[in-house]
Amino acid sequence: MKRLEKFFLVLFTVAAVQAIAVAEANATVAQSLMDELDVNEDDYISLKEAVRHIELLRNFGLIDDNEDGKLTEIELSSSKRTPNNSIAQASSN
């Protein structure tokens, strides 16, 4: 019985570590775009700021869920259209 408990504990631990890694990787893509493009540091990427990143600019309207003309970190991290957001892209397959 002890072996089975240890096995499930290890299995659960591996799953938890993987989930954390996926969440951090997803947040890292959005955070790095915010750090790079949010010049005025208002926690939004405006269309004017997005001009510096062609791939993001190309999908700006599709990423902007609430259509306010600004991208938030949440919108960036949850969209499969965000450049290099492999986590969101993988979940859509």
N, C-alpha and C positions, 0 to 999 in steps of 0.2 A: 504493500500500500504506500509506503514511503516513497518508493521509486516513482510511482504514478503521480503523487503529489509534487515531487520535485520536477518531473517532466512538464506538468501543466504550469508550474510556476515559471520555469524557464521559457516555455512557449508564450505565456502571457507577457513576460518581460520583453521578449523579442518583439512581439506585436506592439507593445507600448512604445518601445524605442523607435520602431519603424514609423508609427503614427506621428510621433514627435518630430522625427526627421523630415517627414513629408510636409508637415505644417510649417516647419522652419524654412524649408526650401521654397515653399510657396510664398511665404512672407518675405523672404529675401529678395525674390524677383521684384515684387511690388515695392519694397522698401528701397532697393537700389535704383529703381526708376524714379521714385520720389526724390531721393537724394541727388540724383543726377539732373533732373529736369525742373524741380520746384524751386526756381530761382528766387522768388520773393518769399519763400518759406511760409506760405499760407495754408499748407497741408492739402493743396489741390494742384493738379497739373492742368493749366488752362490750354486752350487751343494754341495760343501764342507761344507757350512754353513747349508744347508738344512738337512744334515745327522742327526742333533740333533732333528729333528721333523719327525718321521717315516711316519705319514700320509701325510705330505707335500711332503716328499721325494718320496713316492709311486706315487704321481700325478704330480711330477715336470715337466716332459716332456709335459703333457697335459695342464698345466697352462702356460708354457713358449710359448706364442703365436708367438713371432718372432724367436724362436729357437736359441737364442744367448747364452744359458747356464746360464742365470741369470734371476731372477724374480724381477720385479718392483712392486711397490705398486699398480700401475694401473692394472697390470696383475693379482695380487692377488685379488683385489677388484672386478674385472669383471668376474672372473672364478667361475663357479659353483662347480669346483673341489677343491677349496680352503677349507681346513678344517674349520668347524664352520661358513662358509659363508652362513648363513641361508637366507639372502636376495637374493643372486644369485640363491640359490637352489629353493626358493619359486617362483621366476620368471620363472623358467624353467618348473614348473608343470602346 
